[in-house]
């Protein structure tokens, strides 16, 4: 028997860091399956992995090659490959360090090295590439080009471009052939029809975000590869099309929320050769109050994939997380059996095989293959193995709470759990409210060793999918419209208060934490309520005005217009809600965690916030990390950040522990950039 928070656990920070991240961007190359995988111990790089037909998992590229794009700040599909009849696979990929496209023949021999396909640019942040389509028969790769035209973060244009595979563009930007004009601010990579005669892609413009409204563009592909007659065929300012794909018969499939939910629709192909328009209105294939798509934060997300024979592999449900097989002719949807409850939006198909990345509350993310003909599913890559006895894992529970307006608030509870410890009768545990990023996103219900790090020590965690989260329809997303800093803060507080009222959590030992937009919610909560004893705030937004006037990257530079309102119309609202301008209301201890290379939420906001708090006697710490951007990827960073967070709770909740370094909490703010506490 030991008090909550004092339990001994084998789930240490080093273990958590070594298992951070999961496979992403799955694709099939002939009979092989490829994906990117995290390498926290190798400077946080993303490795490209191939699973050979004999089952062996081998890297395509050795360190320091880092397969990751920066397009739109969050990146997108960074590779494409084809299996040639002879010579083995041919792959093109984006290298994170310089953002150039490279081509590589991994089976060409030990001396073969990747060759650059695109040039460097000294303008702004240079040239970036994502969502490639490899066309060796044309001698090109088609993809999204993001080109900076000046030094500012919003001095940027985006087009679909064709890059020669012969390397002629590596030194000459003029060799890159642009397939679209820059009439739209944002776009996805092209999707080619089965006959190669048409290309479709998704576009949107400021101030809309892709979950607000997008349009599907359709163009004819001429013999020389140019796009002609581009026209919009679906979508609009109040309709979000999240993904498009072509069916075998030439129909265009789209996940669109025109009904209030991202449901799958079909646009008929033209009935006669030479007809330019898709025929008729979009037909809904499986009407349900469920999501078959999600927010397009990264180019190349795939929530559905057409299979040979006309069936469609789909992700669906609350959160578009369950894998099913849809028959578009009948609307019948059969769920795939298995232990996995959460599938990532990275489906790939090869004939009647479906490959994806899946997890559950009891297992981490794995690469899983389904044979549609037999119904058999199996793990084929990144197989989950328990690094500790599963008895130390949390036992989560999905809950729905009632908000201050009487509406629903969705959350996941992770009560303290330990196979060898129990707390004294009558004691209530401390709880930490986790606010997810985005804010247009959601917290999945999966095994997370970072959560287990706390629950196995006797500290509960509650992940809140506050109003504005995805997975519950457009109306739930739009609860946050012009209410950011209000609804998210109130919903988190409502869950925390309910846990205390129900006798689940100790009201005197509640905390809140979050990163990015979740960091905003955590910081804003400190200025709006005295409910929380402390807060962990990671790479946050703290000043809406500077963030909306050139203080962030282009993709989110107008995001606040829907979250808060137009700046020129509600300038006072921007100031009133910003934690920076409410710093005099902060009375609880906090720790700020910030990457020094973050261009989305720059360190400057943290430094100004600390200056505003300075001299008020509020215990705090500021930890900065060189080489880290928006979100932490390096093992040493994650270890330091996690142990600092636990030390904050030890000191604030009165816990008795000596298994982590003591975080020095100061009462004055002197920002530095040394990677230590200020």
C-alpha positions in Angstrom: 0.0 0.0 0.0 1.3 3.4 -1.0 -0.2 6.9 -1.6 -1.3 7.7 -5.2 1.7 9.2 -7.1 4.2 7.4 -4.9 4.0 4.0 -6.7 7.2 2.5 -8.1 7.0 1.8 -11.9 9.2 0.1 -14.5 7.9 2.4 -17.1 10.6 5.0 -17.0 11.2 8.0 -19.3 13.9 6.3 -21.3 11.5 3.4 -22.1 8.8 5.9 -23.2 11.2 7.8 -25.4 12.4 4.7 -27.1 8.9 3.8 -28.1 7.7 7.2 -29.2 6.1 7.7 -32.6 4.7 5.1 -34.9 4.8 3.8 -38.5 3.4 6.2 -41.1 2.9 6.7 -44.9 2.4 3.0 -45.8 2.6 2.0 -49.5 2.9 -1.1 -51.6 5.8 -1.6 -54.0 5.1 -4.7 -56.1 4.5 -7.4 -53.5 6.5 -5.5 -50.8 5.1 -3.1 -48.2 7.0 0.1 -47.4 6.5 2.7 -44.6 8.3 5.4 -42.7 9.3 4.6 -39.1 10.5 6.8 -36.2 14.0 6.6 -34.9 14.1 8.7 -31.6 17.6 7.4 -30.8 19.0 8.6 -34.2 18.3 12.3 -33.8 14.6 11.8 -34.4 14.9 10.9 -38.1 12.2 9.0 -40.0 13.6 5.9 -41.7 12.1 4.3 -44.8 11.5 0.6 -44.2 10.7 -2.1 -46.7 9.2 -5.5 -45.9 10.5 -8.0 -48.4 8.5 -10.9 -49.6 10.4 -13.2 -47.2 9.1 -11.2 -44.3 12.4 -9.4 -43.5 12.2 -5.7 -42.5 15.2 -3.8 -43.8 15.9 0.0 -44.1 15.9 1.4 -47.6 18.3 4.2 -46.6 21.0 4.3 -43.9 21.5 7.3 -41.6 21.5 10.2 -41.9 18.8 10.0 -44.6 15.6 11.4 -43.1 12.4 10.8 -45.1 10.2 13.6 -44.1 8.6 16.7 -45.8 8.0 20.2 -44.4 5.2 21.2 -46.8 2.6 23.2 -45.0 4.7 22.9 -41.8 3.4 19.4 -41.0 4.5 17.7 -44.1 2.8 15.0 -46.1 3.5 11.8 -48.0 7.3 12.0 -48.5 8.0 9.1 -50.9 6.8 7.1 -53.9 8.3 4.0 -55.4 7.6 1.5 -58.2 8.7 -2.0 -58.8 10.4 -2.3 -62.2 10.4 -5.5 -64.2 14.2 -5.5 -63.9 16.6 -3.6 -61.7 14.4 -3.7 -58.6 12.5 -0.8 -57.1 12.9 2.8 -57.9 12.1 5.3 -55.2 11.9 9.1 -54.9 11.8 10.7 -51.5 12.2 14.0 -49.6 15.2 14.4 -47.4 14.3 16.5 -44.3 17.6 18.3 -43.9 17.5 20.1 -47.3 13.9 19.3 -48.5 15.2 18.2 -51.9 13.7 15.3 -53.8 16.1 12.4 -54.4 15.9 9.3 -56.5 17.4 6.0 -55.4 17.8 2.4 -56.6 18.2 0.5 -53.4 19.0 -2.8 -55.2 21.6 -1.3 -57.5 24.5 -2.3 -55.2 26.5 -1.1 -52.2 27.9 1.9 -54.2 24.6 3.2 -55.2 23.6 6.5 -53.5 20.6 8.7 -53.7 20.8 11.4 -56.4 19.2 14.8 -56.1 16.4 15.7 -58.5 15.6 19.2 -57.4 17.7 22.3 -56.7 18.2 24.3 -53.6 16.9 27.8 -53.3 18.3 30.7 -51.2 14.9 32.4 -51.1 13.0 32.1 -47.8 12.8 28.5 -46.7 13.5 27.2 -50.2 11.7 24.6 -52.2 9.7 21.8 -50.6 7.9 18.8 -52.0 5.2 16.3 -51.0 2.6 13.8 -52.1 4.5 12.4 -55.1 3.2 10.3 -58.0 6.0 8.4 -59.7 5.6 8.1 -63.5 8.7 6.3 -64.9 7.0 5.9 -68.3 7.0 9.7 -68.6 10.4 10.0 -66.9 8.9 12.3 -64.3 7.6 12.5 -60.7 4.5 14.7 -60.2 4.0 16.3 -56.8 3.2 19.4 -54.8 5.8 22.1 -55.0 5.9 24.7 -52.2 8.1 27.5 -53.2 9.1 30.5 -51.0 9.1 33.8 -52.9 10.5 36.0 -50.0 11.8 35.9 -46.5 8.4 36.0 -44.7 6.6 32.8 -43.6 3.6 33.6 -45.9 5.7 34.5 -48.9 4.9 31.3 -50.6 3.2 29.7 -53.6 2.1 26.1 -54.3 1.6 24.3 -57.5 1.6 20.8 -58.9 4.8 20.3 -60.7 6.6 17.6 -62.8 10.2 16.9 -61.9 12.4 15.0 -64.5 13.9 11.8 -63.2 17.1 12.3 -65.2 18.3 14.9 -62.6 18.3 17.8 -65.0 16.4 19.9 -62.5 18.9 19.4 -59.7 20.8 22.6 -60.7 18.2 24.3 -62.9 14.8 25.3 -61.5 13.6 26.0 -65.0 13.6 22.2 -65.8 10.7 21.8 -63.3 7.5 21.8 -65.3 4.5 23.4 -63.6 1.2 21.6 -64.2 -1.1 24.1 -62.5 -1.0 27.8 -62.0 -0.8 29.3 -58.5 -4.5 30.4 -58.5 -5.1 28.4 -55.2 -3.1 28.8 -52.0 -3.2 25.1 -51.1 -3.5 21.9 -53.0 -3.0 18.2 -52.7 -1.0 16.0 -55.0 -2.7 14.8 -58.3 -4.7 11.6 -58.6 -4.6 10.1 -62.1 -7.6 8.3 -63.6 -7.2 4.6 -64.5 -6.8 5.5 -68.2 -4.4 8.4 -67.4 -6.6 10.9 -69.3 -7.7 12.9 -66.2 -6.1 14.3 -63.1 -8.0 15.4 -60.0 -6.7 17.2 -56.9 -8.1 19.1 -53.9 -7.7 22.9 -53.4 -8.6 25.5 -50.8 -7.7 29.1 -50.0 -7.2 31.5 -47.1 -8.9 32.0 -44.7 -10.4 28.5 -44.9 -8.7 25.5 -43.4 -9.2 22.2 -45.3 -11.9 21.1 -42.8 -13.8 24.3 -43.4 -14.2 24.0 -47.2 -12.3 22.6 -50.1 -12.9 22.0 -53.8 -12.1 19.1 -56.1 -10.4 20.2 -59.4 -10.5 18.0 -62.5 -8.4 18.5 -65.6 -7.7 16.6 -68.8 -4.1 15.3 -69.2 -2.7 16.0 -72.7 -0.3 13.7 -74.4 2.6 16.0 -73.4 1.5 15.7 -69.8 0.1 19.2 -69.5 -3.2 19.8 -67.6 -6.0 21.5 -69.7 -9.5 22.6 -68.9 -9.2 22.6 -65.1 -12.6 23.0 -63.5 -14.2 22.5 -60.0 -16.5 19.4 -59.8 -17.2 19.1 -56.1 -17.0 21.0 -52.8 -17.2 24.7 -51.8 -16.7 27.2 -49.0 -18.9 25.2 -46.6 -18.1 21.7 -47.8 -14.9 19.9 -46.8 -13.6 17.2 -49.2 -10.9 15.4 -47.3 -9.8 12.8 -49.9 -10.4 11.7 -53.5 -9.5 8.5 -55.4 -10.4 7.0 -58.7 -12.5 3.8 -59.0 -11.7 1.1 -61.5 -14.5 2.2 -63.8 -13.4 5.8 -63.9 -15.7 7.2 -61.3 -14.3 9.7 -58.8 -14.7 8.8 -55.1 -14.7 11.5 -52.5 -14.9 11.7 -48.7 -17.0 14.9 -48.2 -19.0 16.3 -45.3 -21.7 17.8 -47.4 -24.2 15.9 -45.2 -22.6 17.0 -41.9 -20.4 14.0 -41.7 -17.4 13.0 -43.8 -19.2 10.3 -45.8 -18.1 8.6 -49.0 -19.6 9.8 -52.3 -19.3 8.8 -55.9 -19.2 11.0 -59.0 -20.1 9.1 -62.1 -17.6 9.1 -65.0 -18.6 10.8 -68.3 -20.9 8.6 -70.3 -19.1 9.3 -73.6 -15.6 9.9 -74.8 -14.7 13.5 -75.0 -17.3 14.6 -72.4 -15.6 17.0 -69.9 -17.9 17.0 -66.9 -18.6 14.2 -64.4 -22.1 13.0 -64.9 -24.9 13.8 -62.4 -24.8 14.7 -58.7 -22.6 12.9 -56.2 -24.2 9.8 -54.8 -23.7 8.9 -51.2 -22.5 5.3 -50.9 -23.1 4.5 -47.2 -25.1 7.2 -45.4 -24.2 7.2 -41.7 -23.7 9.6 -38.8 -20.1 8.5 -38.8 -16.9 9.8 -40.2 -15.2 8.2 -43.3 -12.6 11.0 -43.4 -10.8 13.4 -41.2 -8.9 16.7 -41.1 -6.3 17.1 -43.8 -3.3 18.2 -41.7 -0.9 16.3 -43.9 -1.0 15.8 -47.6 -1.4 12.2 -48.6 -3.7 11.1 -45.7 -5.8 8.2 -46.9 -9.0 7.2 -45.1 -10.2 5.0 -48.0 -8.7 3.0 -50.9 -10.5 1.3 -53.8 -9.8 -2.4 -54.2 -9.6 -4.6 -57.3 -13.2 -5.7 -58.1 -15.0 -2.6 -56.9 -14.9 -3.0 -53.2 -13.5 -0.1 -51.1 -11.4 -0.3 -47.9 -12.7 2.4 -45.6 -11.9 3.8 -42.2 -15.2 4.8 -40.4 -16.9 5.4 -37.1 -16.5 8.1 -34.4 -13.1 9.3 -35.4 -12.9 7.3 -38.7 -10.8 4.7 -36.8 -12.3 1.3 -37.6 -11.4 -0.6 -40.8 -14.2 -1.9 -42.9 -14.9 -3.1 -46.4 -17.6 -1.3 -48.3 -19.6 -2.6 -51.2 -20.5 0.6 -53.1 -23.2 -1.2 -55.1 -25.3 -2.2 -52.0 -24.0 0.1 -49.3 -23.1 -2.9 -47.2 -20.2 -2.3 -44.8 -18.4 -5.2 -43.1 -16.0 -4.5 -40.3 -12.7 -6.2 -40.2 -12.3 -8.6 -37.2 -9.2 -8.3 -35.0 -7.9 -6.7 -31.9 -7.2 -3.3 -33.5 -9.6 -0.5 -32.6 -7.7 2.6 -34.1 -6.4 2.8 -37.7 -4.3 5.6 -38.9 -5.3 7.5 -42.2 -2.6 5.7 -44.2 -4.3 2.9 -46.1 -2.7 1.2 -49.1 -3.9 -1.6 -51.4 -2.5 -4.1 -53.8 -5.2 -6.1 -55.6 -7.3 -7.5 -52.8 -4.8 -6.8 -50.0 -5.2 -3.9 -47.7 -2.3 -2.5 -45.6 -2.5 0.0 -42.8 -1.3 1.1 -39.4 -3.4 0.1 -36.4 -3.3 0.0 -32.6 -5.6 -0.7 -29.6 -5.7 0.3 -25.9 -3.5 -2.8 -25.2 -1.1 -2.6 -28.2 1.0 0.0 -30.0 0.8 0.8 -33.6 1.7 -2.0 -36.0 1.7 -2.5 -39.8 -1.3 -4.8 -40.5 -2.3 -6.5 -43.7 -5.8 -7.8 -44.6 -6.6 -10.3 -47.3 -10.1 -9.4 -48.4 -10.7 -12.7 -50.1 -10.0 -14.8 -47.0 -10.8 -12.2 -44.4 -7.5 -13.0 -42.7 -5.6 -10.2 -41.1 -2.0 -10.3 -39.7 0.8 -8.1 -38.4 3.5 -7.8 -41.1 5.7 -5.0 -39.7 6.7 -3.0 -36.6 5.1 -5.7 -34.5 4.1 -4.7 -31.0 6.0 -6.3 -28.2 5.5 -5.5 -24.6 8.6 -3.7 -23.2 7.2 -4.3 -19.7 4.6 -6.5 -18.2 1.2 -5.4 -19.6 -0.1 -5.5 -16.1 1.4 -2.0 -15.8 -0.7 -0.6 -18.7 -3.7 1.6 -17.9 -7.3 0.3 -18.3 -8.9 3.1 -20.2 -12.6 4.0 -20.3 -14.5 6.1 -22.9 -16.8 8.6 -21.2 -19.3 11.2 -22.2 -19.7 14.2 -19.9 -22.1 17.1 -19.9 -20.8 20.6 -20.7 -21.9 23.9 -19.3 -24.2 24.4 -22.2 -25.8 20.9 -21.7 -24.0 19.5 -24.7 -21.8 16.4 -24.8 -18.1 16.3 -24.1 -16.2 13.2 -25.2 -13.2 12.0 -23.1 -11.1 9.0 -22.3 -10.2 8.2 -18.7 -7.0 6.4 -17.7 -7.3 5.8 -13.9 -4.2 5.0 -11.9 -3.3 1.3 -12.3 -0.5 -0.9 -10.9 -0.4 -4.6 -10.3 1.4 -4.3 -7.1 0.2 -1.2 -5.5 -3.0 0.1 -4.0 -3.8 3.4 -2.3 -5.0 3.9 1.3 -8.7 3.8 1.8 -10.4 7.1 1.3 -7.5 8.7 -0.7 -8.3 10.2 -4.1 -5.7 10.3 -6.9 -4.3 13.3 -8.6 -5.4 13.7 -12.2 -3.9 15.4 -15.2 -6.2 16.7 -18.0 -4.7 16.3 -21.4 -5.7 18.8 -24.1 -4.9 17.5 -27.6 -3.3 19.7 -30.3 -4.9 21.0 -33.4 -7.3 22.2 -32.1 -9.1 20.5 -35.0 -8.0 17.0 -34.1 -8.7 14.2 -31.5 -7.1 12.0 -28.9 -7.2 8.4 -30.0 -7.9 5.6 -27.6 -4.6 3.6 -27.9 -1.8 2.3 -25.8 0.5 5.2 -25.0 3.5 4.5 -22.8 3.6 8.2 -21.9 0.2 7.8 -20.3 1.3 4.6 -18.6 4.3 6.5 -17.2 1.9 8.5 -15.1 -0.9 5.9 -14.4 1.6 3.3 -13.2 2.9 5.8 -10.7 -0.6 6.5 -9.3 -1.5 9.6 -11.3 -4.7 9.5 -13.4 -5.0 11.0 -16.9 -8.1 12.2 -18.7 -7.9 13.0 -22.4 -10.6 15.4 -23.4 -12.0 15.6 -27.0 -13.4 19.0 -26.3 -15.8 20.8 -28.6 -14.0 21.4 -31.9 -12.5 17.9 -32.0 -12.9 15.8 -35.1 -14.7 12.4 -35.2 -18.1 13.6 -34.1 -19.5 15.4 -37.2 -19.2 18.9 -38.5 -21.6 20.4 -35.9 -19.3 19.2 -33.0 -16.3 20.7 -34.8 -18.0 24.0 -35.2 -18.7 24.3 -31.5 -15.3 25.9 -31.5 -16.0 28.5 -34.2 -14.9 31.9 -32.8 -14.9 30.2 -29.3 -11.3 29.1 -29.1 -10.1 29.8 -25.6 -13.6 29.5 -24.3 -15.2 26.2 -25.3 -12.0 24.2 -25.1 -11.2 25.7 -21.7 -14.7 25.1 -20.4 -15.0 21.6 -21.6 -11.6 20.6 -20.0 -12.7 22.2 -16.8 -16.1 20.5 -16.9 -14.4 17.1 -17.2 -12.0 17.9 -14.4 -14.8 19.2 -12.2 -17.0 16.1 -12.9 -14.1 13.8 -11.9 -13.8 15.6 -8.6 -17.6 15.7 -8.0 -17.8 11.9 -8.7 -15.1 11.1 -6.2 -12.7 9.9 -9.0 -10.1 12.6 -8.6 -8.7 14.8 -5.8 -10.0 18.3 -6.5 -6.9 19.8 -4.8 -4.5 17.8 -7.1 -5.8 18.5 -10.6 -3.4 19.6 -13.4 -3.6 20.3 -17.1 -1.1 19.8 -19.9 -1.0 20.1 -23.7 1.2 20.9 -26.6 0.7 23.3 -29.5 -3.0 24.2 -29.5 -3.2 22.0 -26.4 -0.5 24.2 -24.9 -2.8 27.2 -25.7 -5.7 25.5 -23.8 -3.5 24.6 -20.9 -2.1 28.2 -20.6 -5.5 29.7 -21.2 -6.9 27.5 -18.4 -4.4 28.9 -15.9 -5.7 32.4 -16.6 -9.4 31.5 -16.6 -9.8 29.3 -13.6 -8.2 28.4 -10.3 -9.2 24.7 -10.7 -5.7 23.4 -11.6 -2.8 23.1 -9.2 -0.3 23.3 -12.0 0.2 23.0 -15.8 2.6 21.6 -18.3 2.7 23.8 -21.4 4.6 22.6 -24.5 5.4 24.6 -27.7 2.2 26.7 -27.2 0.4 29.6 -28.8 0.3 32.3 -26.2 -0.4 35.5 -28.1 -3.1 35.5 -30.8 -2.2 38.9 -32.3 1.4 38.1 -33.1 0.4 34.6 -34.2 -2.1 36.0 -36.7 0.2 38.8 -38.0 3.1 36.9 -39.4 4.1 35.0 -36.2 3.5 31.5 -37.6 3.7 29.6 -40.8 1.5 30.1 -43.9 -0.8 27.1 -43.4 -2.2 28.3 -40.1 -1.6 32.0 -40.5 -5.4 32.6 -41.0 -6.6 29.8 -38.8 -7.7 32.2 -36.1 -10.3 33.8 -38.3 -12.5 30.8 -37.8 -11.3 30.0 -34.3 -11.5 33.5 -32.9 -12.9 35.8 -35.6 -11.5 38.3 -38.2 -8.7 40.3 -36.4 -9.8 43.6 -37.9 -13.3 43.1 -36.5 -12.6 41.6 -33.1 -9.1 42.8 -32.2 -10.1 43.1 -28.5 -11.1 39.5 -28.5 -7.6 38.5 -29.6 -6.1 40.3 -26.8 -8.6 39.3 -24.1 -8.2 35.6 -24.7 -4.4 35.5 -25.1 -2.6 34.0 -22.1 0.2 36.6 -22.7 -2.2 39.4 -21.9 -3.8 37.7 -19.0 -0.5 36.7 -17.3 -1.5 38.6 -14.2 -4.1 36.0 -13.5 -1.6 33.1 -13.4 -1.3 31.9 -9.9 -0.4 28.2 -10.3 3.1 26.7 -11.0 3.9 25.7 -14.5 6.6 24.4 -16.8 7.1 25.6 -20.3 8.8 23.2 -22.8 9.9 24.7 -26.2 11.9 23.7 -29.3 14.2 26.4 -30.5 13.7 25.5 -34.1 9.9 25.8 -34.0 8.6 27.9 -36.8 4.9 27.1 -36.1 4.9 28.3 -32.4 8.2 30.2 -32.1 10.1 30.5 -28.8 9.5 34.3 -28.8 6.0 33.8 -27.5 7.2 31.8 -24.5 9.9 34.4 -23.7 7.3 37.3 -23.8 5.0 35.3 -21.6 7.8 34.7 -19.0 8.5 38.4 -19.0 4.9 39.1 -18.3 4.8 36.6 -15.4 8.2 37.8 -14.0 8.1 39.2 -10.5 4.7 37.8 -9.6 6.1 35.0 -7.4 4.7 32.1 -9.5 6.9 29.0 -9.4 7.8 28.0 -12.9 10.5 26.6 -15.2 11.4 27.1 -18.9 13.2 24.3 -20.7 14.4 24.9 -24.3 15.7 22.3 -26.7 18.1 23.0 -29.6 17.4 21.1 -32.8 13.8 20.5 -31.9 10.9 22.0 -33.9 7.2 21.7 -33.4 6.8 18.5 -31.3 9.7 16.6 -29.8 11.4 13.7 -31.8 14.7 13.2 -30.1 15.0 10.6 -27.3 17.1 12.9 -25.0 14.6 15.7 -25.4 11.6 13.5 -24.6 13.3 12.0 -21.5 14.2 15.5 -20.1 10.7 16.9 -20.8 8.8 13.9 -19.3 11.0 13.9 -16.1 10.5 17.6 -15.8 6.8 17.2 -16.0 6.8 14.5 -13.3 9.0 16.7 -11.1 6.5 19.5 -11.3 3.7 17.1 -10.1 6.0 15.8 -7.3 6.5 19.3 -6.0 3.0 20.5 -6.5 1.0 17.4 -5.3 3.3 16.7 -2.4 4.5 13.3 -3.7 7.4 11.4 -2.3 9.7 10.3 -5.1 13.4 10.4 -5.9 13.5 8.6 -9.3 13.7 11.8 -11.5 15.9 14.9 -11.3 14.4 17.7 -9.3 13.2 20.5 -11.6 14.2 23.9 -10.2 11.1 26.0 -10.0 12.0 29.7 -10.0 9.9 32.8 -9.3 11.4 35.1 -11.9 11.7 34.7 -15.6 15.1 35.0 -17.4 14.6 33.3 -20.7 17.6 31.5 -22.2 18.3 29.1 -25.0 20.7 26.6 -23.4 18.3 23.7 -23.1 18.0 24.0 -19.4 15.6 25.6 -16.9 15.5 29.3 -16.8 
